[in-house]
Amino acid sequence: MSSPGLYLTHLVAPKHGSTAAECEDAVRVLPDVPCDVLVTGPMTASVCDGATESVLAKDWARLLAAASAEYALRDEEFFTGGAGYERFATEVVERWEPWLEEYTRNRAAAGRPLKWYEQAKLAEGAYATMLTLRITPEPGSPTESWHWQAAALGDSCLFHMRDDKPLRSFPVEHPEEFGTAPDLFGSRNRDTGLIAARTRFTRGVCEPGDRLLLMSDALASWFLTASDPVHALRQLLEFGGPHDADSFGAWLETLRSRESLRNDDVAVVRVDIEGK
């Protein structure tokens, strides 16, 4: 194998009939490096899926993905489910109001002030699911292993793959667990204890050759129901990063035409564990 480290790949695609600008799935990966650059230190990734029924869902998903990846990288207490996570929840909700004020000013300056019905929806807040991962090298590990931690609110999923087969699925383990009303992170929810109580946390250890996959719900459901997960993984491995966005989108359209994949926005992050 190659030198110890990680390779990071991520792709986001809109549902059929939507543009990239309308996509309500968001990804943030840190450090922000090209997919062919080996990462040797801690990394974080977050996948957030905006709830279509809420206003500005795509914007909240992007803000939430960025904030959670940044916070998880600087403070591992994010994954304790206690005070550290609640501090994050407070911080990210506090970011929403300044963002919203700037958005409102920009709309007015562009001659498109908010309509009364938009203002009513804004009062309800925006919503998104959140899945955040941190991977840290195990100090002094003779096998070059990596420790991972994950937090999930909603139904975006993490898959730990070994020998190209699923070793673990989190937080959804069975296809029937996908529903129409997953838990959501609200941009105006200041009840940090409730947010923490609804968030699930887990951890594990990766070995060289393992892969971690983060997927928003539509692609996660397709992967979890695949009759041959090895073949499904190999299809995903065909896409090496953002430069493959067009071919990735065409592949998704093929799955949708076969009714194998629900027509929804898609986000995926792939972490390849390298080692001696």
MIKOL-857933 format. One record per atom (N, C-alpha, C, CB): residue in one letter; x, y, z. Coordinates in steps of 0.02 Angstrom, whole numbers, padded with zeros to 5 digits, always signed. Glycine has a CB too. Example, Ala and Ser with C-alpha at 12.3 -4.5 7.8 and 13.67 -1.06 7.14 Angstrom:
2
a+00660-00284+00390
a+00615-00225+00390
a+00660-00165+00390
a+00565-00224+00452
s+00642-00112+00354
s+00684-00053+00357
s+00645+00002+00394
s+00704-00030+00286
END
This chain:
276
m+00042-00059+00000
m+00000+00000+00000
m+00044+00063+00000
m-00047+00000+00061
s+00013+00120-00007
s+00048+00184-00009
s+00063+00208+00061
s+00008+00236-00048
s+00090+00269+00067
s+00105+00299+00131
s+00041+00308+00171
s+00141+00366+00122
p+00046+00307+00238
p-00014+00315+00280
p-00046+00383+00269
p+00004+00307+00353
g-00112+00383+00265
g-00149+00445+00256
g-00218+00432+00229
g-00112+00492+00209
l-00252+00485+00209
l-00320+00481+00184
l-00326+00517+00118
l-00370+00510+00235
y-00368+00491+00074
y-00388+00527+00014
y-00463+00543+00020
y-00373+00485-00051
l-00481+00604+00004
l-00549+00629+00014
l-00581+00646-00053
l-00549+00690+00061
t-00640+00620-00065
t-00678+00632-00126
t-00749+00652-00108
t-00677+00569-00173
h-00777+00702-00141
h-00847+00718-00127
h-00881+00743-00190
h-00851+00771-00071
l-00945+00729-00196
l-00986+00748-00253
l-01056+00767-00229
l-00990+00691-00305
v-01085+00817-00261
v-01153+00838-00246
v-01189+00847-00312
v-01155+00904-00204
a-01252+00823-00317
a-01290+00829-00379
a-01363+00844-00363
a-01284+00764-00421
p-01396+00886-00403
p-01466+00902-00391
p-01512+00847-00416
p-01485+00968-00423
k-01573+00850-00392
k-01625+00804-00417
k-01640+00819-00490
k-01689+00809-00374
h-01671+00771-00524
h-01691+00782-00593
h-01740+00840-00597
h-01723+00718-00623
g-01726+00886-00644
g-01769+00944-00652
g-01747+01005-00614
g-01837+00927-00632
s-01693+00999-00574
s-01667+01055-00536
s-01597+01073-00559
s-01668+01040-00461
t-01576+01133-00544
t-01508+01154-00560
t-01463+01145-00499
t-01507+01228-00583
a-01398+01151-00511
a-01350+01145-00456
a-01363+01199-00403
a-01278+01150-00482
a-01383+01259-00425
a-01396+01313-00379
a-01457+01299-00334
a-01407+01378-00417
e-01501+01255-00357
e-01561+01239-00318
e-01551+01178-00273
e-01619+01226-00364
c-01494+01146-00276
c-01481+01085-00238
c-01482+01101-00163
c-01413+01055-00258
e-01519+01061-00126
e-01527+01071-00054
e-01483+01024-00012
e-01600+01062-00034
d-01440+00985-00044
d-01389+00946-00009
d-01325+00986-00008
d-01379+00876-00043
a-01288+00981+00047
a-01226+01019+00054
a-01172+00975+00085
a-01237+01083+00096
v-01110+00987+00065
v-01053+00950+00091
v-00999+01000+00110
v-01026+00899+00038
r-00965+00986+00165
r-00905+01022+00184
r-00853+00972+00208
r-00920+01076+00241
v-00793+00975+00178
v-00738+00930+00196
v-00678+00973+00215
v-00720+00882+00137
l-00647+00957+00272
l-00587+00992+00295
l-00533+00942+00314
l-00605+01037+00356
p-00471+00953+00293
p-00449+01010+00255
p-00476+01008+00183
p-00373+01013+00254
d-00484+01068+00155
d-00511+01075+00087
d-00454+01067+00037
d-00547+01144+00078
v-00441+01005+00017
v-00385+00990-00028
v-00411+00951-00088
v-00329+00950+00009
p-00375+00952-00144
p-00395+00911-00202
p-00397+00837-00184
p-00346+00922-00260
c-00436+00800-00223
c-00447+00729-00207
c-00384+00686-00215
c-00501+00702-00250
d-00332+00712-00248
d-00271+00673-00257
d-00216+00692-00208
d-00246+00681-00328
v-00234+00733-00157
v-00186+00753-00106
v-00196+00711-00044
v-00193+00829-00089
l-00142+00680-00020
l-00145+00636+00039
l-00149+00679+00102
l-00084+00589+00042
v-00199+00665+00144
v-00208+00699+00208
v-00179+00656+00263
v-00284+00715+00222
t-00134+00684+00303
t-00100+00644+00354
t-00122+00661+00425
t-00026+00652+00348
g-00161+00713+00433
g-00184+00733+00499
g-00259+00725+00506
g-00165+00805+00513
p-00288+00750+00560
p-00360+00744+00569
p-00399+00776+00512
p-00381+00777+00635
m-00457+00749+00497
m-00501+00777+00447
m-00573+00772+00472
m-00493+00741+00378
t-00615+00816+00445
t-00686+00812+00459
t-00725+00819+00395
t-00707+00866+00511
a-00786+00793+00395
a-00831+00799+00339
a-00902+00803+00365
a-00823+00740+00289
s-00943+00843+00332
s-01013+00848+00352
s-01057+00848+00290
s-01025+00912+00394
v-01111+00809+00293
v-01162+00807+00241
v-01228+00829+00272
v-01168+00734+00210
c-01259+00880+00243
c-01322+00906+00268
c-01373+00907+00211
c-01313+00977+00298
d-01433+00887+00227
d-01487+00881+00178
d-01543+00928+00198
d-01513+00808+00172
g-01551+00983+00161
g-01603+01033+00178
g-01673+01005+00166
g-01593+01095+00136
a-01718+01022+00212
a-01788+00999+00207
a-01826+01044+00159
a-01822+00998+00277
t-01849+01016+00104
t-01881+01056+00051
t-01940+01096+00075
t-01904+01010-00005
e-01977+01071+00124
e-02037+01106+00146
e-02021+01169+00186
e-02079+01060+00189
s-01958+01180+00204
s-01940+01242+00240
s-01907+01291+00192
s-01894+01226+00299
v-01914+01355+00206
v-01886+01407+00163
v-01811+01414+00175
v-01922+01474+00174
l-01773+01428+00122
l-01700+01437+00126
l-01665+01375+00152
l-01683+01497+00170
a-01693+01317+00138
a-01664+01254+00163
a-01594+01243+00136
a-01709+01195+00144
k-01582+01260+00072
k-01516+01248+00043
k-01463+01292+00076
k-01516+01260-00033
d-01483+01353+00094
d-01436+01399+00126
d-01419+01376+00197
d-01464+01470+00127
w-01470+01354+00233
w-01459+01328+00301
w-01417+01264+00298
w-01526+01314+00336
a-01429+01221+00250
a-01389+01159+00244
a-01315+01176+00233
a-01415+01115+00186
r-01301+01226+00192
r-01232+01245+00178
r-01200+01275+00240
r-01229+01295+00120
l-01237+01318+00275
l-01209+01348+00336
l-01197+01295+00388
l-01257+01402+00363
l-01244+01249+00397
l-01239+01196+00447
l-01181+01149+00431
l-01304+01157+00451
a-01173+01131+00367
a-01118+01086+00347
a-01051+01119+00362
a-01123+01069+00273
a-01044+01182+00344
a-00980+01217+00356
a-00966+01223+00431
a-00981+01286+00324
a-01016+01244+00470
a-01006+01255+00541
a-00990+01190+00578
a-01068+01288+00571
s-01025+01136+00561
s-01014+01073+00596
s-00946+01044+00580
s-01068+01023+00578
a-00924+01048+00517
a-00858+01023+00500
a-00803+01064+00534
a-00848+01024+00424
e-00812+01130+00536
e-00762+01173+00568
e-00759+01160+00643
e-00778+01247+00555
y-00817+01156+00675
y-00819+01146+00747
y-00791+01077+00766
y-00890+01153+00774
a-00809+01025+00728
a-00786+00958+00744
a-00711+00952+00736
a-00821+00908+00699
l-00681+00991+00690
l-00609+00988+00681
l-00572+01020+00739
l-00590+01022+00616
r-00600+01072+00768
r-00564+01107+00821
r-00581+01082+00891
r-00578+01180+00817
d-00636+01045+00899
d-00657+01024+00966
d-00689+00955+00963
d-00706+01076+00996
e-00652+00904+00986
e-00678+00835+00985
e-00737+00826+01033
e-00623+00786+01003
e-00749+00873+01078
e-00806+00866+01123
e-00872+00872+01085
e-00803+00920+01178
f-00868+00893+01022
f-00927+00891+00978
f-00959+00823+00980
f-00907+00910+00906
f-00919+00770+00987
f-00944+00702+00981
f-00961+00669+01048
f-00893+00659+00945
t-00960+00709+01102
t-00977+00680+01167
t-01052+00679+01178
t-00943+00718+01222
g-01088+00722+01142
g-01160+00726+01153
g-01179+00768+01213
g-01189+00657+01161
g-01129+00797+01246
g-01142+00837+01306
g-01133+00911+01293
g-01096+00815+01362
a-01097+00944+01340
a-01090+01016+01338
a-01054+01039+01274
a-01052+01041+01398
g-01005+01000+01250
g-00969+01020+01190
g-01015+01024+01130
g-00913+00971+01176
y-01059+00975+01122
y-01105+00975+01066
y-01157+01030+01074
y-01140+00907+01060
e-01179+01041+01135
e-01229+01094+01146
e-01199+01163+01132
e-01255+01092+01218
r-01135+01172+01146
r-01102+01236+01128
r-01103+01246+01053
r-01029+01238+01154
f-01090+01192+01016
f-01094+01196+00943
f-01164+01215+00920
f-01073+01130+00910
a-01214+01182+00948
a-01284+01196+00929
a-01301+01269+00941
a-01332+01150+00967
t-01279+01296+00997
t-01291+01366+01012
t-01257+01411+00961
t-01268+01384+01082
e-01194+01395+00946
e-01154+01436+00901
e-01183+01437+00830
e-01082+01410+00899
v-01203+01379+00805
v-01226+01378+00735
v-01294+01413+00728
v-01232+01305+00711
v-01338+01406+00777
v-01402+01441+00774
v-01392+01517+00778
v-01449+01418+00832
e-01342+01538+00816
e-01328+01610+00821
e-01300+01638+00756
e-01278+01622+00878
r-01272+01596+00713
r-01247+01619+00649
r-01304+01634+00599
r-01200+01567+00619
w-01362+01604+00611
w-01416+01609+00562
w-01445+01679+00556
w-01472+01560+00580
e-01457+01712+00612
e-01489+01778+00610
e-01446+01829+00572
e-01502+01802+00681
p-01381+01835+00586
p-01340+01881+00546
p-01341+01865+00472
p-01269+01882+00571
w-01339+01799+00456
w-01342+01779+00385
w-01409+01801+00355
w-01334+01703+00378
l-01463+01791+00392
l-01530+01808+00367
l-01538+01883+00358
l-01583+01781+00414
e-01510+01922+00404
e-01514+01994+00397
e-01478+02018+00334
e-01483+02029+00459
e-01419+01989+00320
e-01383+02007+00259
e-01421+01986+00197
e-01313+01976+00259
y-01450+01927+00199
y-01491+01903+00142
y-01549+01950+00129
y-01517+01831+00157
t-01583+01971+00182
t-01640+02017+00175
t-01618+02083+00146
t-01674+02028+00243
r-01562+02111+00169
r-01536+02174+00142
r-01519+02167+00068
r-01474+02197+00181
n-01488+02112+00050
n-01468+02101-00020
n-01529+02095-00065
n-01425+02038-00026
r-01581+02062-00041
r-01642+02056-00080
r-01673+02125-00091
r-01693+02010-00044
a-01675+02166-00039
a-01703+02233-00045
a-01662+02276-00093
a-01708+02266+00024
a-01596+02271-00087
a-01552+02311-00130
a-01558+02291-00203
a-01479+02304-00107
a-01575+02228-00215
a-01583+02204-00284
a-01654+02217-00311
a-01568+02130-00287
g-01695+02251-00271
g-01763+02266-00294
g-01810+02208-00286
g-01762+02289-00365
r-01792+02159-00244
r-01835+02100-00233
r-01847+02091-00158
r-01802+02036-00264
p-01878+02140-00125
p-01889+02133-00053
p-01932+02072-00038
p-01922+02196-00024
l-01924+02047+00023
l-01962+01988+00043
l-02037+02000+00040
l-01942+01966+00113
k-02073+01951+00014
k-02146+01954+00014
k-02172+01935+00083
k-02176+01907-00042
w-02234+01953+00096
w-02262+01939+00162
w-02263+01864+00178
w-02333+01967+00167
y-02278+01824+00127
y-02281+01751+00139
y-02212+01722+00150
y-02315+01716+00080
e-02159+01752+00121
e-02091+01730+00135
e-02072+01746+00206
e-02042+01763+00085
q-02091+01805+00229
q-02076+01825+00298
q-02108+01778+00348
q-02099+01897+00311
a-02169+01757+00333
a-02204+01710+00377
a-02167+01644+00381
a-02276+01698+00354
k-02143+01619+00324
k-02105+01556+00323
k-02038+01564+00358
k-02095+01533+00251
l-02006+01622+00349
l-01941+01633+00381
l-01947+01630+00457
l-01912+01701+00360
a-02003+01652+00483
a-02013+01650+00556
a-02012+01578+00582
a-02079+01684+00574
e-02030+01530+00540
e-02031+01460+00560
e-01961+01430+00560
e-02076+01420+00515
g-01914+01461+00523
g-01846+01435+00520
g-01836+01387+00463
g-01828+01402+00585
a-01772+01372+00450
a-01753+01323+00400
a-01730+01259+00435
a-01696+01350+00353
y-01733+01202+00399
y-01719+01138+00429
y-01675+01095+00384
y-01784+01101+00446
a-01634+01052+00415
a-01591+01007+00378
a-01570+00949+00423
a-01528+01044+00350
t-01555+00893+00392
t-01522+00839+00428
t-01447+00854+00430
t-01536+00769+00394
m-01411+00818+00473
m-01339+00829+00479
m-01303+00764+00496
m-01324+00883+00533
l-01250+00750+00460
l-01205+00694+00474
l-01134+00720+00473
l-01215+00634+00423
t-01099+00714+00529
t-01031+00741+00534
t-00983+00687+00557
t-01030+00801+00583
l-00925+00685+00524
l-00874+00635+00537
l-00807+00669+00553
l-00866+00588+00476
r-00770+00641+00599
r-00701+00661+00612
r-00658+00598+00613
r-00694+00700+00680
i-00601+00601+00578
i-00554+00545+00578
i-00487+00571+00603
i-00547+00514+00506
t-00457+00534+00650
t-00395+00555+00682
t-00347+00496+00682
t-00407+00581+00754
p-00283+00506+00663
p-00236+00450+00666
p-00225+00427+00738
p-00169+00471+00635
e-00221+00361+00747
e-00207+00333+00812
e-00133+00339+00827
e-00230+00259+00817
p-00112+00377+00878
p-00040+00386+00892
p-00006+00320+00911
p-00030+00437+00947
g+00050+00307+00879
g+00089+00248+00895
g+00058+00182+00873
g+00100+00245+00967
s+00008+00185+00830
s-00025+00124+00809
s+00020+00084+00762
s-00093+00139+00775
p+00034+00021+00776
p+00078-00018+00732
p+00046-00035+00665
p+00099-00082+00767
t-00020-00029+00661
t-00054-00047+00599
t-00077+00016+00560
t-00114-00091+00614
e-00054+00075+00581
e-00074+00137+00548
e-00150+00145+00548
e-00047+00140+00476
s-00182+00130+00604
s-00254+00135+00607
s-00276+00207+00622
s-00282+00087+00661
w-00340+00220+00609
w-00370+00286+00618
w-00433+00278+00659
w-00384+00319+00549
h-00442+00323+00706
h-00501+00324+00748
h-00552+00371+00718
h-00483+00346+00821
w-00615+00349+00711
w-00666+00392+00684
w-00724+00401+00733
w-00692+00365+00618
q-00754+00460+00730
q-00812+00477+00771
q-00865+00508+00725
q-00793+00527+00828
a-00928+00495+00740
a-00981+00521+00698
a-01040+00544+00740
a-01004+00468+00647
a-01074+00596+00715
a-01136+00621+00745
a-01188+00626+00689
a-01124+00690+00780
a-01248+00603+00703
a-01301+00603+00652
a-01367+00627+00681
a-01309+00533+00621
l-01396+00675+00648
l-01464+00697+00663
l-01503+00691+00598
l-01466+00772+00692
g-01547+00641+00594
g-01583+00628+00532
g-01558+00565+00498
g-01576+00686+00486
d-01569+00561+00432
d-01559+00497+00397
d-01505+00498+00344
d-01622+00476+00367
s-01459+00547+00344
s-01399+00539+00304
s-01356+00486+00338
s-01359+00607+00296
c-01320+00445+00299
c-01290+00385+00327
c-01215+00381+00315
c-01322+00324+00297
l-01181+00349+00362
l-01110+00332+00357
l-01104+00257+00349
l-01070+00357+00419
f-01063+00236+00301
f-01048+00165+00290
f-00974+00153+00299
f-01072+00141+00220
h-00956+00107+00343
h-00887+00086+00353
h-00877+00022+00312
h-00869+00075+00429
m-00833+00027+00261
m-00822-00029+00215
m-00753-00060+00229
m-00826-00005+00142
r-00752-00127+00228
r-00689-00164+00233
r-00691-00221+00183
r-00678-00190+00307
d-00638-00229+00146
d-00637-00279+00092
d-00696-00268+00044
d-00639-00351+00120
d-00713-00204+00034
d-00767-00182-00011
d-00836-00206+00011
d-00752-00207-00080
k-00842-00226+00074
k-00907-00248+00100
k-00926-00204+00160
k-00905-00323+00120
p-00991-00192+00170
p-01012-00151+00227
p-00996-00184+00294
p-01087-00136+00222
l-00958-00149+00334
l-00944-00173+00402
l-00994-00143+00451
l-00872-00154+00422
r-01016-00083+00435
r-01063-00048+00480
r-01100+00006+00443
r-01025-00018+00540
s-01163+00018+00464
s-01204+00071+00437
s-01231+00112+00495
s-01263+00043+00392
f-01227+00179+00489
f-01248+00222+00544
f-01278+00286+00515
f-01189+00238+00592
p-01333+00313+00542
p-01374+00286+00597
p-01428+00237+00573
p-01406+00343+00635
v-01441+00235+00508
v-01491+00189+00481
v-01458+00123+00465
v-01526+00219+00417
e-01486+00069+00490
e-01458+00002+00479
e-01499-00039+00431
e-01452-00034+00544
h-01563-00024+00425
h-01608-00063+00383
h-01649-00016+00338
h-01655-00107+00427
p-01661-00036+00275
p-01696+00008+00228
p-01764+00033+00252
p-01706-00027+00163
e-01800-00009+00289
e-01866+00011+00312
e-01864+00067+00363
e-01903-00049+00341
e-01805+00084+00388
e-01799+00138+00437
e-01802+00207+00404
e-01734+00132+00476
f-01793+00210+00338
f-01800+00274+00304
f-01874+00292+00303
f-01771+00271+00231
g-01889+00354+00323
g-01958+00377+00325
g-01965+00444+00292
g-01983+00380+00396
t-02023+00474+00300
t-02036+00539+00270
t-02027+00596+00319
t-02106+00540+00242
a-02012+00581+00382
a-02006+00634+00432
a-01946+00621+00477
a-02070+00639+00475
p-01885+00627+00450
p-01825+00617+00491
p-01817+00675+00541
p-01762+00611+00447
d-01778+00663+00593
d-01762+00717+00639
d-01723+00771+00601
d-01721+00691+00700
l-01734+00834+00619
l-01704+00890+00583
l-01674+00940+00631
l-01756+00924+00539
f-01623+00975+00607
f-01590+01028+00645
f-01621+01094+00621
f-01511+01027+00634
g-01654+01131+00665
g-01688+01193+00647
g-01644+01254+00659
g-01752+01199+00686
s-01647+01301+00612
s-01605+01360+00617
s-01626+01407+00674
s-01607+01398+00552
r-01686+01397+00701
r-01710+01439+00757
r-01719+01400+00821
r-01775+01473+00738
n-01696+01338+00821
n-01706+01296+00880
n-01651+01310+00931
n-01706+01220+00861
r-01668+01343+00986
r-01620+01359+01038
r-01622+01309+01096
r-01631+01428+01063
d-01662+01257+01088
d-01664+01204+01140
d-01607+01155+01126
d-01734+01168+01140
t-01547+01174+01147
t-01488+01133+01131
t-01491+01064+01164
t-01425+01169+01153
g-01523+01059+01221
g-01530+00994+01253
g-01572+00947+01211
g-01562+01001+01322
l-01625+00973+01179
l-01667+00932+01136
l-01628+00911+01073
l-01731+00970+01116
i-01591+00957+01044
i-01551+00941+00985
i-01502+00885+01002
i-01513+01003+00959
a-01467+00891+01059
a-01419+00840+01079
a-01453+00773+01092
a-01382+00863+01142
a-01513+00774+01121
a-01548+00712+01137
a-01570+00676+01073
a-01610+00726+01180
r-01583+00714+01019
r-01605+00683+00957
r-01547+00663+00911
r-01651+00729+00920
t-01486+00684+00929
t-01428+00668+00889
t-01397+00603+00914
t-01376+00724+00892
r-01377+00560+00867
r-01346+00497+00885
r-01271+00502+00873
r-01376+00438+00845
f-01233+00467+00916
f-01160+00470+00913
f-01132+00399+00913
f-01131+00511+00973
t-01077+00391+00876
t-01043+00326+00875
t-00970+00337+00858
t-01077+00278+00825
r-00931+00283+00860
r-00860+00287+00844
r-00836+00219+00819
r-00819+00310+00904
g-00777+00218+00790
g-00748+00155+00766
g-00675+00165+00749
g-00787+00129+00705
v-00645+00113+00721
v-00574+00114+00702
v-00567+00089+00631
v-00531+00071+00751
c-00530+00126+00590
c-00516+00107+00521
c-00446+00078+00515
c-00525+00167+00474
e-00440+00030+00470
e-00375+00002+00453
e-00357+00021+00381
e-00375-00075+00463
p-00293+00017+00363
p-00275+00030+00293
p-00315-00014+00245
p-00200+00018+00282
g-00341+00016+00194
g-00383-00019+00146
g-00457-00009+00157
g-00368-00092+00147
d-00476+00015+00217
d-00547+00029+00231
d-00570+00091+00193
d-00558+00038+00307
r-00635+00098+00188
r-00665+00159+00161
r-00723+00180+00205
r-00689+00148+00088
l-00733+00245+00210
l-00792+00273+00243
l-00830+00312+00191
l-00772+00318+00304
l-00896+00301+00188
l-00939+00336+00141
l-00994+00372+00179
l-00970+00286+00090
l-01003+00435+00165
l-01058+00474+00191
l-01105+00490+00134
l-01032+00539+00226
m-01170+00477+00144
m-01219+00488+00090
m-01282+00519+00118
m-01235+00422+00055
s-01311+00565+00080
s-01378+00589+00097
s-01428+00533+00083
s-01396+00653+00058
d-01490+00542+00106
d-01536+00486+00113
d-01552+00448+00049
d-01598+00510+00142
a-01562+00482-00007
a-01582+00446-00068
a-01529+00397-00090
a-01597+00496-00124
l-01466+00419-00092
l-01412+00375-00113
l-01399+00322-00059
l-01348+00415-00128
a-01405+00341+00004
a-01395+00292+00058
a-01446+00236+00054
a-01399+00327+00127
s-01509+00254+00039
s-01561+00203+00032
s-01545+00156-00026
s-01629+00236+00022
w-01523+00184-00082
w-01504+00142-00139
w-01448+00094-00120
w-01483+00186-00199
f-01398+00119-00085
f-01341+00079-00067
f-01360+00024-00017
f-01285+00122-00038
l-01402+00042+00031
l-01421-00005+00083
l-01466-00061+00056
l-01457+00031+00139
t-01502-00047+00002
t-01547-00098-00026
t-01514-00137-00083
t-01610-00065-00052
a-01452-00121-00100
a-01418-00155-00156
a-01411-00230-00141
a-01348-00124-00168
s-01430-00270-00189
s-01424-00343-00180
s-01351-00365-00180
s-01463-00380-00234
d-01309-00326-00214
d-01237-00340-00217
d-01199-00277-00196
d-01216-00364-00288
p-01185-00269-00131
p-01152-00207-00108
p-01083-00197-00137
p-01148-00207-00033
v-01048-00251-00154
v-00982-00245-00184
v-00988-00212-00253
v-00947-00314-00190
h-01037-00234-00292
h-01048-00204-00358
h-01070-00131-00351
h-01101-00244-00397
a-01113-00118-00301
a-01136-00049-00290
a-01077-00004-00273
a-01189-00046-00234
l-01032-00028-00230
l-00973+00011-00212
l-00929+00023-00273
l-00933-00025-00157
r-00920-00027-00313
r-00877-00019-00372
r-00906+00033-00421
r-00869-00085-00408
q-00972+00038-00424
q-01002+00090-00465
q-00984+00159-00438
q-01078+00082-00468
l-00988+00167-00372
l-00971+00231-00341
l-00897+00248-00350
l-00988+00229-00266
l-00854+00197-00350
l-00783+00209-00356
l-00763+00233-00426
l-00745+00146-00339
e-00809+00231-00473
e-00795+00255-00540
e-00786+00331-00541
e-00851+00235-00587
f-00810+00364-00488
f-00810+00437-00488
f-00759+00463-00438
f-00880+00465-00472
g-00708+00497-00465
g-00650+00515-00424
g-00654+00583-00391
g-00591+00513-00465
g-00705+00623-00406
g-00709+00688-00375
g-00749+00737-00417
g-00640+00716-00364
p-00748+00801-00399
p-00789+00851-00434
p-00777+00853-00509
p-00775+00919-00406
h-00719+00833-00533
h-00707+00832-00606
h-00750+00780-00641
h-00633+00818-00620
d-00779+00734-00603
d-00823+00684-00632
d-00897+00701-00622
d-00808+00616-00600
a-00912+00764-00608
a-00981+00784-00592
a-01030+00767-00648
a-00983+00859-00578
d-01010+00777-00710
d-01057+00764-00766
d-01072+00690-00772
d-01028+00790-00831
s-01020+00648-00769
s-01031+00576-00774
s-01068+00549-00713
s-00964+00539-00783
f-01056+00578-00655
f-01092+00559-00595
f-01166+00575-00603
f-01063+00595-00532
g-01181+00634-00628
g-01250+00653-00640
g-01285+00608-00690
g-01254+00724-00663
a-01249+00588-00743
a-01278+00543-00793
a-01292+00475-00763
a-01230+00536-00854
w-01247+00451-00720
w-01258+00387-00687
w-01319+00389-00642
w-01195+00367-00645
l-01327+00444-00604
l-01386+00452-00562
l-01450+00451-00603
l-01381+00516-00521
e-01448+00483-00661
e-01508+00484-00704
e-01525+00414-00728
e-01497+00531-00764
t-01474+00373-00741
t-01486+00304-00761
t-01521+00266-00706
t-01421+00269-00781
l-01497+00275-00644
l-01529+00241-00587
l-01601+00264-00578
l-01489+00255-00523
r-01612+00329-00587
r-01680+00355-00579
r-01726+00328-00634
r-01679+00431-00581
s-01701+00323-00694
s-01742+00297-00749
s-01762+00225-00737
s-01705+00303-00815
r-01721+00188-00700
r-01736+00119-00683
r-01778+00114-00620
r-01672+00079-00675
e-01792+00172-00589
e-01828+00176-00525
e-01790+00141-00470
e-01898+00146-00532
s-01723+00140-00476
s-01681+00113-00423
s-01664+00166-00371
s-01618+00083-00452
l-01668+00229-00392
l-01649+00285-00350
l-01705+00336-00349
l-01583+00317-00374
r-01726+00356-00290
r-01778+00407-00283
r-01752+00474-00310
r-01799+00415-00209
n-01796+00511-00343
n-01777+00575-00371
n-01769+00627-00315
n-01828+00599-00423
d-01707+00636-00294
d-01692+00683-00240
d-01620+00707-00251
d-01701+00650-00169
d-01603+00762-00217
d-01534+00784-00218
d-01489+00730-00188
d-01526+00851-00179
v-01426+00730-00209
v-01379+00678-00188
v-01313+00710-00166
v-01366+00627-00244
a-01287+00686-00110
a-01221+00706-00087
a-01184+00644-00062
a-01225+00760-00031
v-01120+00640-00078
v-01079+00583-00056
v-01008+00607-00041
v-01079+00526-00108
v-00980+00583+00014
v-00910+00594+00031
v-00877+00525+00038
v-00902+00637+00097
r-00819+00517+00008
r-00783+00453+00013
r-00714+00466+00044
r-00775+00420-00057
v-00698+00427+00094
v-00633+00431+00127
v-00598+00364+00118
v-00640+00450+00203
d-00541+00365+00083
d-00501+00304+00071
d-00443+00304+00120
d-00475+00300-00003
i-00437+00251+00159
i-00384+00246+00210
i-00324+00211+00179
i-00410+00207+00273
e-00269+00246+00175
e-00207+00218+00147
e-00159+00200+00203
e-00174+00268+00099
g-00114+00154+00190
g-00065+00135+00241
g-00015+00086+00213
g-00100+00105+00302
k+00035+00070+00255
k+00088+00025+00233
k+00064-00046+00233
k+00150+00032+00278
END
